[in-house]
């Protein structure tokens, strides 16, 4: 019994530990710009009543999101630290690579943790490694959402273009909402 | 339990304590700042505005003489905002400058919004938007009213001191 408990605790530890703090260490650093949007914000945005059809679609996606974190830096030191932290995180949180693009010296990688169906996603992690004067972007989006819906959001985010390209190339019919 | 509740510093106390201080600029705004043409406001918009009571602004102006005080005061505010009562919505931080938005109350009955912004060489500002059962929808409505309202600039005069000419 004791052994069992220890195993359970050990098994849960990474998820508990990383749930909050895998990337939080980058928040507040001088060379990092951090943007954090919490679930409450998404819930609130999602509960705004609107008659606009486009806005409604946007709201329904927003309701499914838990949190968004974006960290941007141009420091090479922090970039390599981010690389290390994210690769550790990918293993511990069991994220799969969705795509990898090399666009004009920028190395873009997108990872997802899939939910129920092919396009359902629980977590999306994007890492853009900027060489030279380009900035490095680390973005983590959590929730329970459809990959097809995300493209509505991406226009406003750094690396949105790349993400859009990646999502179009991903499984699942473009434009329609999942199977059927 | 009771004692621990009472010993927690609140923003309200902080505002009261520092309003008179020379390092701070304090400003209370009422909804009168929106010089609204009553005839143009729809009943829906009016209902949304009714939920809003007032806005209190407290700003600390940093200069060469007060860097130590700036640090202490800023960390005091940060400490107060760590209280669970203040639920964080959004945070933006670049090390040198940052801002965050918090709210107090329930999702559909918001009592207060707190905006906190700070910049290393300029100072910081805390804005409290106080209301009565504000809802996300009423806030969106208010924002749209703001867009078409004429702001009463006179009420904002004290803030100009914050902005270098």
Interface residues (C-beta under 8 A of the other chain):
Chain A: X27 X28 X29 X30 X31 X32 X33 X34 X35 X36 X37 X38 X40 X41 X43 X44 X45 X47 X48 X49 X50
Chain B: X87 X88 X89 X90 X91 X92 X93 X94 X95 X96 X101 X103 X107 X108 X135 X136 X137 X139 X140
